Structure formats: structure tokens, C-alpha cells
Amino acid sequence: MGNFVPLYQQIAQRLLRKIQQGVYKYGDKIPSEKELAAHYGVNRMTIRRAVALLAERGTLKSMQGKGIFVTDTFYEARLPEDGAMFSEVFFRDPRLHQEILFLQQTQAGSTLSEMFRVEQGAALWLVGRRWLAENMAIALEYSYVPVENLPDFSAELCDIPWETLFARRSLPPGRLEQTVQGIRVGGEEAGLLQLQEDAGAFLVNQMVWTETHRLLRMTKILAQSEKITHYLKG
């Protein structure tokens, strides 16, 4: 029972393998929900959840009115907890300052509701931040947190590290899980990171869990290795 993998996650893994094998390449539009459902012998809701999961991880990107496309993923690796690329220590560096891009409430869809163990439609905080060293954009951060965990969260509290806020609510973090992907960025995100269109960057997916395996925070961080190296050397 403990090894049970939901069907949508199995489909997501099979789609991911096709991307890694080059069946679907960067910029390719993947088949429609109807076509994928027929191919894998499942219903369209299962396909929708599988695609949503890969979109959350940055492997696929939805373009309204056009379909779902493969992002340019050069590699993907799981990082050990003690080898975290972006920890609280990194963001506490006095050389860094944050610019809040947005702070809003959104509703948990099927994937996020299952990950956070909340009801579908439950309120989540969604925070977008840009981290800068002087005038150089270092990273973009997008974080999801259940409102029930931090009901009093506000822009004024954004200067306090996530894990400190959780500890104040008697929700001490127990484990950090990170994966990193090499991708290309474009559009608004390239502009915010002060990069050229389709520049190479990496996407770090972070999940912070309690010791009882409850997900506290899910964060995506976009950055470029050359900028991080320059910043660290400075």
C-alpha cells in the first residue's frame, strides 16, 4: 500500500520519459488530452492532472488557446538536502534585497490540493519575488503556501524567512527536497532576470516538509549559474 503510485503520476512519468528520450522535444506541442487519454487508456481528467503536475515542475508550459508545449530542459537532478542551492542562509545574505512582484491568494487545484493535503479550492498564498544584489537580478521566486498555515501573512512579513514564520505557528520544517532543471527562459521572466530571450537558466523546485511529512511550502526559483557565480565571488 505504501508503494502505491496514483495513476496520474504514472502517466506523468511516462510523458517525462518521452521528453527525456526526445520523442517530444523543446518547443513541441504535445498531443491533446483526448489523444493522450486514448493512447494511455485513461480518462481525460487523469491526463489533465498528469499535465498539471509536469507544468508545476516546469517541464511543460500552457499557452492559452494554443496548447501545451515542452520547455527546454537540459537536465534534471535531485539535490541532497545538505547540498541545497537556495536555503534560508542564501536569502539572508545582507547583499541581497527583495522586490515583491505580487502577493495574492489563489485556489488549490487537484494537484496542489493533493500535495498540500487540503481540499480542492482551498486558499493558497502565491508570492512572486525578485531577488537583487545592488542592481543585478539574481533570482525569481514563486512560492505557494496554504493560507490555513499562515493566515496572517502579509507584505510586511515578507522580510521574515519562511521557516521562521512556520516555526512561530508551531510548524517547524523537518526536510527540504530540491530538484534542479536546466531550462530556457523568455518573455517577462527573461526581462525580470535581465537576460536575453531564450537564455539558458536553471529552475529549482523546492518542497519543505514537516517531520510528519506534511508539505509546508512549494517554491520555484529561476536563476542563472553565471550570475550566481558572479554574485558569490563578489
C-alpha positions as CSV (number, residue, x, y, z in Angstrom):
1,M,0.0,0.0,0.0
2,G,2.9,2.3,0.9
3,N,4.3,1.9,-2.7
4,F,1.1,2.9,-4.4
5,V,1.6,5.5,-7.1
6,P,-1.5,7.3,-8.3
7,L,-2.4,6.8,-12.0
8,Y,-1.9,10.4,-13.0
9,Q,1.7,10.3,-11.5
10,Q,2.4,7.2,-13.5
11,I,1.2,8.9,-16.7
12,A,3.3,12.0,-15.8
13,Q,6.4,9.8,-15.5
14,R,5.7,8.2,-18.9
15,L,5.3,11.6,-20.5
16,L,8.5,12.7,-18.9
17,R,10.4,9.7,-20.2
18,K,9.2,10.5,-23.7
19,I,10.6,14.1,-23.3
20,Q,13.9,12.8,-21.9
21,Q,14.1,10.3,-24.8
22,G,13.5,13.1,-27.4
23,V,10.1,11.9,-28.5
24,Y,8.8,15.3,-27.6
25,K,11.4,18.0,-28.0
26,Y,11.8,21.6,-26.9
27,G,9.0,23.7,-28.3
28,D,7.0,20.7,-29.4
29,K,3.2,20.8,-28.8
30,I,2.2,17.5,-27.1
31,P,-0.9,15.6,-28.2
32,S,-4.3,16.8,-27.0
33,E,-5.9,15.5,-23.8
34,K,-8.3,13.4,-25.9
35,E,-5.4,11.8,-27.9
36,L,-3.3,11.1,-24.8
37,A,-6.3,9.6,-23.0
38,A,-6.9,7.3,-25.9
39,H,-3.2,6.4,-26.1
40,Y,-2.8,5.6,-22.4
41,G,-6.3,4.1,-22.0
42,V,-7.3,6.5,-19.2
43,N,-9.9,9.3,-18.8
44,R,-9.1,12.9,-19.7
45,M,-9.1,14.1,-16.0
46,T,-6.2,11.7,-15.4
47,I,-4.3,13.3,-18.3
48,R,-5.2,16.8,-17.1
49,R,-3.7,16.0,-13.7
50,A,-0.6,14.5,-15.2
51,V,0.0,17.5,-17.4
52,A,-0.7,19.9,-14.5
53,L,1.9,18.1,-12.4
54,L,4.6,18.4,-15.2
55,A,3.6,22.1,-15.7
56,E,4.1,22.7,-11.9
57,R,7.6,21.2,-12.3
58,G,8.4,23.4,-15.2
59,T,8.6,20.6,-17.8
60,L,5.5,21.7,-19.7
61,K,4.1,25.1,-20.3
62,S,0.5,26.0,-21.2
63,M,-0.1,28.7,-23.9
64,Q,-3.7,29.9,-23.8
65,G,-5.6,29.0,-27.0
66,K,-2.6,27.2,-28.4
67,G,-2.0,24.1,-26.3
68,I,0.7,22.6,-24.0
69,F,4.3,22.8,-25.1
70,V,7.6,21.3,-23.9
71,T,10.0,23.6,-22.2
72,D,13.7,23.3,-22.9
73,T,15.0,21.1,-20.2
74,F,18.7,20.3,-20.5
75,Y,18.9,18.2,-17.4
76,E,17.1,17.3,-14.2
77,A,18.7,16.2,-10.9
78,R,17.7,15.7,-7.3
79,L,19.9,17.6,-4.8
80,P,20.8,16.2,-1.4
81,E,19.4,18.3,1.5
82,D,22.8,19.4,2.6
83,G,23.6,20.5,-0.9
84,A,20.7,22.9,-1.3
85,M,21.3,25.6,-3.8
86,F,18.9,28.1,-2.2
87,S,18.5,27.8,1.6
88,E,17.4,30.3,4.2
89,V,21.1,31.2,4.6
90,F,21.3,32.3,1.0
91,F,18.4,34.6,1.2
92,R,19.5,36.1,4.5
93,D,22.7,37.4,2.8
94,P,22.8,41.2,3.5
95,R,23.9,41.9,0.0
96,L,20.5,40.7,-1.3
97,H,17.3,42.6,-1.3
98,Q,13.8,41.5,-2.5
99,E,11.3,43.1,-4.8
100,I,7.7,41.8,-4.3
101,L,6.2,41.2,-7.7
102,F,2.8,40.1,-6.4
103,L,1.2,38.7,-3.2
104,Q,-2.2,37.2,-3.8
105,Q,-4.5,34.3,-2.8
106,T,-5.3,31.6,-5.3
107,Q,-7.2,28.3,-5.1
108,A,-5.6,24.9,-4.9
109,G,-6.4,22.8,-8.0
110,S,-6.4,19.0,-7.9
111,T,-2.6,18.6,-7.9
112,L,-1.8,21.3,-5.3
113,S,-4.7,20.2,-3.1
114,E,-3.3,16.6,-3.0
115,M,0.3,17.8,-2.4
116,F,-0.7,20.1,0.5
117,R,-3.4,17.7,1.8
118,V,-6.1,20.5,1.6
119,E,-9.5,20.5,0.0
120,Q,-9.7,21.3,-3.7
121,G,-10.4,25.0,-3.9
122,A,-8.7,25.8,-0.6
123,A,-6.9,29.1,-0.4
124,L,-3.2,29.3,-1.0
125,W,-0.8,32.3,-0.8
126,L,1.1,32.8,-4.0
127,V,4.1,35.1,-3.7
128,G,6.3,36.3,-6.5
129,R,9.6,37.9,-5.7
130,R,12.7,39.1,-7.5
131,W,16.0,39.0,-5.6
132,L,18.6,41.5,-6.5
133,A,22.2,42.2,-5.5
134,E,22.5,46.0,-6.0
135,N,21.0,46.4,-9.4
136,M,21.7,42.9,-10.7
137,A,18.7,40.5,-10.8
138,I,19.9,37.2,-9.1
139,A,16.7,35.1,-9.0
140,L,13.0,34.9,-9.3
141,E,11.0,33.1,-6.6
142,Y,7.4,31.8,-6.8
143,S,6.1,30.3,-3.6
144,Y,2.8,28.5,-2.7
145,V,1.7,28.2,1.0
146,P,-1.7,27.2,2.4
147,V,-3.5,30.2,3.9
148,E,-4.5,28.0,6.9
149,N,-0.8,27.6,7.8
150,L,-0.1,31.4,7.7
151,P,-3.5,33.1,7.9
152,D,-1.9,36.5,8.9
153,F,0.7,36.6,6.1
154,S,1.2,40.0,4.5
155,A,3.7,42.0,2.6
156,E,5.1,43.3,5.9
157,L,6.1,39.7,6.8
158,C,7.9,39.0,3.6
159,D,11.2,40.1,5.2
160,I,10.9,37.2,7.6
161,P,12.2,33.8,6.3
162,W,9.5,31.2,5.6
163,E,10.8,28.7,8.1
164,T,10.8,31.3,10.9
165,L,7.2,32.1,10.1
166,F,6.3,28.4,10.2
167,A,8.1,27.9,13.5
168,R,6.1,30.7,15.0
169,R,3.0,28.7,14.1
170,S,4.4,25.6,15.7
171,L,5.0,24.1,12.3
172,P,8.8,23.5,12.3
173,P,10.2,22.4,9.0
174,G,11.8,18.9,9.0
175,R,13.0,18.2,5.5
176,L,13.9,20.2,2.4
177,E,13.6,18.4,-1.0
178,Q,15.1,20.0,-4.1
179,T,15.3,19.2,-7.8
180,V,17.0,21.3,-10.4
181,Q,16.3,21.5,-14.1
182,G,18.2,23.3,-16.9
183,I,15.7,25.3,-19.0
184,R,15.4,28.3,-21.3
185,V,13.6,31.5,-20.2
186,G,11.8,34.0,-22.3
187,G,9.2,36.8,-22.2
188,E,8.5,38.6,-18.9
189,E,10.7,36.3,-16.9
190,A,13.7,36.9,-19.1
191,G,13.2,40.6,-18.7
192,L,12.9,40.4,-14.9
193,L,16.1,38.4,-14.8
194,Q,17.8,40.8,-17.1
195,L,18.5,38.0,-19.6
196,Q,18.2,37.7,-23.4
197,E,15.2,35.8,-24.8
198,D,15.7,32.0,-24.7
199,A,18.7,32.4,-22.4
200,G,19.8,29.3,-20.5
201,A,18.9,29.2,-16.8
202,F,18.1,26.7,-14.1
203,L,14.8,26.1,-12.3
204,V,15.0,24.8,-8.8
205,N,11.8,23.2,-7.4
206,Q,11.8,23.2,-3.6
207,M,9.4,21.4,-1.2
208,V,9.7,21.9,2.5
209,W,8.1,19.2,4.7
210,T,7.4,18.8,8.4
211,E,8.7,15.7,10.2
212,T,5.3,14.3,9.9
213,H,5.5,14.5,6.1
214,R,3.2,17.5,5.7
215,L,4.1,19.8,2.9
216,L,4.5,23.4,4.2
217,R,5.8,25.2,1.2
218,M,6.4,24.7,-2.5
219,T,8.7,27.1,-4.3
220,K,10.1,27.6,-7.8
221,I,13.3,29.6,-8.2
222,L,14.6,30.7,-11.5
223,A,18.2,31.8,-11.8
224,Q,21.3,31.7,-14.0
225,S,24.6,30.0,-12.9
226,E,26.8,32.8,-14.3
227,K,25.0,35.4,-12.2
228,I,25.1,33.3,-9.1
229,T,28.8,32.7,-9.5
230,H,29.5,36.4,-10.1
231,Y,27.4,37.3,-7.0
232,L,29.1,34.7,-4.8
233,K,32.6,35.9,-5.9
234,G,31.6,39.5,-5.2
